[in-house]
Structure formats: structure tokens, C-alpha cells
Amino acid sequence: METISYEERQSFPAWILVFCALILIAALVPAFRAGRDELWAVALVAVVTAVTLWLFARFHVIVTNHDLRFGFRVFERRLPLERIQIGEIRDITFWHGIGIHYLRGTAIWNAKLGRGLQVSDGKRRYLVGSDQPERLQSVLYERKAAMARTS
């Protein structure tokens, strides 16, 4: 049976959604005045933006008795606890961005700026965004220790 030891959900900051909405409104006004050709282009951009925001607006981190899971609605990573190497807590700055990014050999997964926990599965390093990285790190150490005792 799968037991959840840690669960966290993050959302995009509201200012990003407001900023995107203002840009789309600013683009729609001239498009209405120009005619149908430009309106279709702006409508397409609006739909693509809305779908992208929907896909990446919610981020989750879950630790079970078997694995660490993190990701967005459609995109998720599952790392078995026995393969995880727990790293340090690091800052996630503006330059790291929001979403899924690759920077200097590290895959950064986050929904907002702040801090995250670096982990590795032996193949790739991940920086997983978290509002409580110390707690996430502690739970991972506890789960790995519990697995070591039972094996």
C-alpha cells in the first residue's frame, strides 16, 4: 500500500496571470480595429497562452514510501527513493525562470521563484521547487532511512 509522507502544491504567482492578461488585452484592442486577419492571430496567441498557463499553473511534490514525484498537470517525474541522492537546498532566482528549465546539467522544475531541493537519480540532477525545502529534505532522509532498515 502506498503511503504519502509529504505533499505540497504550488501555483503560479497571481501577478504572472495578470501580466499575461494585460498583454493579451493590449494586443486585442489594435487587432479589433485592424480587422479579421490580425484578430485570428491574436486569438491563436491567446489560446496558446491560456493552454500553457493551464498546463504549468499548478506544481506538485509528493513523497511516498516508494518514490518522489514532482511535476505539472501533464508532465511528471517519478524517482524511486532507492536511487535518489539528496542534495542541498538552493535558491531559485529570476534567472532560473518558472516551469521546466535546464541549466548547467540541472533540470529545474518549479511554479514560482524562491527555494528548492536539489536531488539526483544518478543520471540527472533536479532542482525541485518547494515552499518548505527543509521539510522535504527531512522527509526524504526519513523515508530513505526507513527503506534501509526494512531491507
Secondary structure, DSSP 8 states (H G I E B T S, - for coil): ---EEEEEEEE--HHHHHHHHHHHHHHHHHHHHH-HHHHHHHHHHHHHHHHHHHHHSEEEEEEESSEEEEE-SS-EEEEEGGG-EEEEEEEE-GGG-SEEEEETTEEEEESSSEEEEEEE-SS-EEEEEES-HHHHHHHHHHHHHHHHHH-
